[in-house]
Amino acid sequence: KQWYQRRVAITAGGVWDSFQPENEMGNKIIDLMLAKDLVCSNNGEHTRVSRITGGFSVPDVTLVSRNLESDVKWDTVEELGSDHIPIVLEMRNNKTRTLQVPRKSMQRWRKGKADWDSFSVAVDKKLEGTHKRKDNLHRRVEQFNKILTDAGYQHVGKTKPQKRESWLTPTIKAAIKKRNNLRRNIRQKRAEWVEACQEVNQLIADSKQTEWIEFLDDLEYDPDTAKVWKLVRSLSGTPSSPAPNEALVHNNKCITSPYKKADIFVKHYARVSRLTFNKEEREKNKKLK
């Protein structure tokens, strides 16, 4: 990538910061731009508001290569309570194409509104006499799963999960709206804006703490391991699903098909795996096959 962003206490009057006087660090950045043939993408808007004075400044500078100057759109979004304003840098690139892979919405069992009594009766009725059959283990497991699934569709049902942030209550939404409105007139209402930012942060912290306690309490009665691991992955920064367009390079070949990727991982595991089985385990594996 031929662009990067630098955030330091720098100003360069007229180049990207028209609010503060220029300083030595800003002049060094200009020397770097001339030496590396870089251009500044800032559009002149401020990127920071002082909580003490309410004054504007531009300590956030985005530099790109000159050949990308016309392909970059720089803008700010004043929707957060931080003194630094978020920067949105859009890159328009017509030379490459990204494959869009549609994602299917996974349905889940509607356990909260299930008719468990009817479900149990239906399963027990289907299981009558099945123990007398002389089917192999795989056939019996297959039949048992089908019985459970058929009863589930009939008496439990499925639903598409709705994405929502349960901690984002109507009270917090109203407080955020109030904070954002105060920021638009920050020079006259700086103290009120700072107070509103603190109020929003406290409301969010309290709501998330309550949500966390309720989540832990639910685990005692509904130990859904999938939900637990989804939360653990989100806390560690791991995405809930893999990137659909990510390529795998293997033996100098670019692999994009998920099936070919799976084959490569399986072959690699088979090559490095060193599992050993005793005589009893080998006999059991042979019977299962």
Helices and strands as residue ranges (DSSP letters): E 3-7, H 24-36, E 38-40, E 48-49, E 56-57, E 60-65, G 66-71, E 72-76, E 87-91, E 108-109, G 111-113, H 116-127, G 130-132, H 137-155, E 158-159, H 170-183, H 190-221, H 225-235, E 248-250, E 253-255, H 258-272, H 279-288
